[in-house]
Amino acid sequence: PFNRGAFLFYCIMITYEKYKGEVMKTFKDALLVSLGDMQIGSTVALAPRTWNLIDGGTFTPSPIQNIIRKYYEQSITVIKELRKRKRLIFVLNGEPTDGVHHGTAQLISQIAGEANEMAATIIDETLRELEFNKERGDRLYFIEGTEAHDGKQHQNHERVARDFDEIAT
């Protein structure tokens, strides 16, 4: 029912028995999670529980954003359960922020950097909840989305991804 701000989790269990060969050894005992089109910063997308806005005031999620957050957290719980004793391969598949595009008024803030900070905070919370650990073999990948949401030359996407330089692959 949501045509914007929707997100999909694709959880795929990959086992060595199904995929023989050198390339797939990387995925032995791994859980692949792909999260895309988060479009954080939109008034109809996943949002922080509360946020102090750069230009003053405090943002609190709308009822629809609270529903989205509820399903997001349920998805994280399922992923956490599936992940037991498995490496995590986490793919952020484009558009972590909604971006200022097509003259939309459906933004929490018109300041692009604000949505980038919100996205980085939510991604960080998610990785902590999933106990992401690069030393244990977990991997984090960022894939660019569309210029409309990621900004010219994918600048919004790049700004979010840079916050994770230490752990991203």
Salt bridges, closest charged atoms under 4 A:
GLU22 OE2 - LYS25 NZ 2.86
GLU73 OE2 - ARG49 NH2 2.46
GLU73 OE2 - ARG69 NH1 3.48
GLU81 OE2 - LYS84 NZ 3.14
GLU95 OE1 - HIS149 NE2 3.94
ASP98 OD2 - ARG4 NH2 2.56
ASP98 OD1 - HIS101 NE2 3.27
ASP98 OD1 - HIS149 ND1 2.99
ASP124 OD2 - ARG128 NE 2.81
GLU125 OE1 - ARG49 NH1 3.85
GLU129 OE2 - LYS80 NZ 3.16
ASP138 OD2 - ARG83 NH2 2.63
ASP138 OD2 - ARG136 NH2 3.45
GLU144 OE1 - HIS154 NE2 3.59
ASP150 OD2 - HIS154 ND1 3.50
ASP150 OD2 - HIS157 ND1 3.88
